[in-house]
Amino acid sequence: MTTYRRQDVLRIFEMSSRQLQAWERAGLIPQQEIYSFQDLGQLRILCALRAEDVPAASIRESILAMKAVSGMANPLLETRVVRTGTRLAFRHHGAMVDPIRRQFLFDFERGGQQAIAAAAAEPSPLRRPAPAGPDAFQERFLAAVRAEEAGEKQRAISLYEEILTLDPDYAAACINLGTIYFHLRQYGRAEELYRRATVADPGYVLAYFDLGNVLDELERLDESIAAYLKAVTLSPAYADAHYNLALAYERCGQQRPALRHWRAYVKLDNYGPWADHARGQIRKLLSREKLAIVSRAPRFIAPRKGKAALRLA
């Protein structure tokens, strides 16, 4: 089998040793001196993502999420990678998946024939066979998604309700139906469905994010913050959750945590109007409140005899 030395790899991809070391530290490629042809395939993908300014942390988060939901050993090589904002989606078996949000995405490249727009993919362990059979059950879900996309809200609602009658723990249907009610401003029903999704799948990041949104609309900011915090705990690279969390903290007058999450958002998404707004909020908070970032001392050192000042070390 053909192998390549580290210097060969740097020359082939015209990259610096520092860049390769950064990917190694991020866990995107093993640290080694000899590379296989398969390793070169993975590096080629990483170089393409770097050219599109996808952050290494975001790549790593998306890969880990895809491994978790699919069981794949190496999603970069076993699927086709597609950039979606600051995250990655993976095209596999005719569908395009955002593993962090656990959503199917509309696949424009395939003309939408097999794509599902904004339908959250629930993990298989939570699925229970429907009385009509799994194929008919899946068809009902896809029909609901298509009706929603076509603007047939009442038909979509009826189909999702039928699904939840057959399987009350179908988290994806809870989310999609909750979102319809959210846009209809029926926030109480939306909250109920989002909470049901978090119980059905405690690792469902999108459920906590959507729950935070509806609680924010209901002006229950403490609960909204708790939901967003759960989302960023499950997925630290979830930029939108950091953004909304920063807004919620600002509305509560908690400027330091707001500043922390504005900064987290900018690290994850450093271009576009939302990033510009986040940077503006950072400048405003630092200027208006004169906040300073300080490091806490690991221990308190008492002042010397005759000194009145306190000193941190």
C-alpha positions, 0 to 999 in steps of 0.5 A: 500500500502506498504511504506518504511521509509527513513532509510529503503531505505538507507539500501535496496540500501546500499547508504549514506544519502549524495547520496540520498540528492544529488539526491533530490537537483538535482530534480531526486527524491522528498525529503520525509520521506516515500517512495512508491514501485514506488519510490523504482523502480525509486531509483533502476534505479538511483542506476544503473545509478550511478554504470555506472558513469552517472552524476546526471546533465546529468540524469536530463537534459535527463529526462527534455528533454524527458518530453518536447518531449514526455509529459511523467510525469516520463520517468524513470518509463514509459520507459526503460533507456539506457546509451549512452555516458554521456547522456541517451536514452529512449526505448519506443514503439519499438524505442530508443530516445535521447531526447536532440538531438531529434534523434532516435538511432540504437537499437542493442538489438532489432536487428535493425528491428524497429530501425532508425540509426541517424535519428532526430525525429522532434517534432509532431507540425511541421509535416504537413500531406503529400498528400500521407498520413502520413503512406506513408510519414513516410515510405518514411522517413524511406526508406531514412534512410535505404538507407543512412545506406546502403551507397546508398547516391544518393537514400537517397538524392532523398528520402529526397528531395522528403520529403522536396518537400512535406514538406519544414519544415520537420526539421529531413529531413533537418538535415539528408540531410544536413549531407549527403552534409556535408560529401560530402563537399558541405558545402553551401548546408549543411548550407542552410539545417541546417539553414532551420531546425533551422527556422522550429524548433527553439528548435532543438539543433542538428540543431544549433550544425550541423550548427556550424560544417559547419560554422567552416569548412567554417572558419566563426568562429564568426558565428560558435561560435554563433551557438554552444552557441545557442546549449548549451543555449538550452541544457547546458548538451550537452557535444559535443557542449561545446567541439567544442565551446572550440576549436572554441574559442581557434582558435579565441585566446579567451582563457578564454571562451575556458577554461570555455567550456573545464571545462564544457566538463570535468564535463559532460564527465570525461573519455575517450580520448576526456576528456583527451584532454580537461584536457590537454588543461585546463592545457596548458591554465592555464600554458601558459597564467597564467590564474587565476580564480578570483571572481568579487567584487559586488561593488568598494571600494575606497582606504582610504586616503593616500593609492594608492592601489585598493582593491576588496571586 
